[in-house]
Amino acid sequence: MYVETGAEKHIPTTIFVDLEPTVIDEVRNAAYRQLFYPKQLISRKKDAANNFVKGHYNVSKEIVYLCLDRIRKLADNCTVLQ
C-alpha cells in the first residue's frame, strides 16, 4: 500500500522498528531511502543483545508508545483500513 504525496510521489505505508540501529541505518542510507519517511524508521541505540526479557521489559518500553503513535497516524490517513 502506498500514499501519494502532493508531488505525485508514492511513499510505502510501512514502519520499520528495531532496537539495534544498524539495520535501520542500512535502510536510511540505501539507494531507495527517498521512498520512506524518516519518521517511519524507528530505532534506538540500545540493543537487547539476544535477551528476550531485557528487550521485552526494559528497552522496548521506551519506544512502544512512539510506535503506536506512528501506526495511529498511518491508520488515520487511510481511506479504507483493512
C-alpha positions as CSV (number, residue, x, y, z in Angstrom):
1,M,0.0,0.0,0.0
2,Y,1.3,3.4,-0.9
3,V,0.4,7.0,-0.1
4,E,0.5,9.6,-2.9
5,T,2.1,12.9,-1.9
6,G,1.3,16.3,-3.5
7,A,4.4,16.0,-5.7
8,E,2.9,12.8,-7.2
9,K,5.4,10.7,-5.3
10,H,4.4,7.4,-3.8
11,I,5.5,6.5,-0.3
12,P,5.0,3.0,1.1
13,T,2.9,2.8,4.3
14,T,5.5,0.9,6.4
15,I,7.1,1.4,9.7
16,F,10.5,-0.1,10.4
17,V,11.2,-0.7,14.1
18,D,14.4,-2.2,15.5
19,L,16.2,-1.8,18.9
20,E,19.5,-2.2,17.2
21,P,20.2,0.8,14.9
22,T,22.4,-0.8,12.2
23,V,19.6,-2.5,10.3
24,I,17.5,0.7,10.1
25,D,20.6,2.7,9.2
26,E,21.1,0.4,6.2
27,V,17.6,1.5,5.0
28,R,18.3,5.1,5.8
29,N,21.5,5.0,3.7
30,A,20.3,2.7,0.9
31,A,19.7,3.7,-2.7
32,Y,15.9,3.9,-2.2
33,R,16.0,5.9,1.0
34,Q,13.8,8.6,-0.5
35,L,10.9,6.2,-0.6
36,F,10.5,6.2,3.2
37,Y,9.6,9.0,5.6
38,P,12.4,9.4,8.2
39,K,9.8,9.3,11.0
40,Q,8.8,5.8,9.9
41,L,12.3,4.4,10.6
42,I,12.4,3.9,14.3
43,S,15.5,2.6,16.1
44,R,17.3,3.1,19.4
45,K,20.9,2.9,20.5
46,K,20.3,0.1,23.0
47,D,20.2,-3.5,21.8
48,A,18.6,-6.3,23.7
49,A,21.6,-8.4,23.0
50,N,19.5,-11.6,22.2
51,N,18.0,-11.3,25.7
52,F,14.2,-11.5,25.4
53,V,13.5,-10.3,28.9
54,K,15.7,-7.2,28.5
55,G,14.2,-6.4,25.2
56,H,10.6,-7.0,26.3
57,Y,10.5,-5.4,29.7
58,N,13.2,-2.7,29.5
59,V,14.4,-1.5,26.2
60,S,11.2,-1.8,24.2
61,K,9.2,0.2,26.8
62,E,11.0,3.3,25.6
63,I,9.6,3.1,22.0
64,V,6.3,1.2,22.3
65,Y,4.2,4.4,22.6
66,L,6.2,6.1,19.8
67,C,5.5,3.1,17.5
68,L,1.8,3.1,18.5
69,D,1.6,6.8,17.7
70,R,3.1,6.4,14.3
71,I,0.8,3.4,13.5
72,R,-2.2,5.5,14.6
73,K,-1.1,8.4,12.3
74,L,-0.8,6.0,9.3
75,A,-4.2,4.4,10.1
76,D,-5.8,7.9,10.3
77,N,-4.6,8.7,6.8
78,C,-6.1,5.6,5.3
79,T,-9.4,5.9,3.5
80,V,-10.1,2.1,3.6
81,L,-8.3,0.5,6.5
82,Q,-8.2,-3.3,6.2
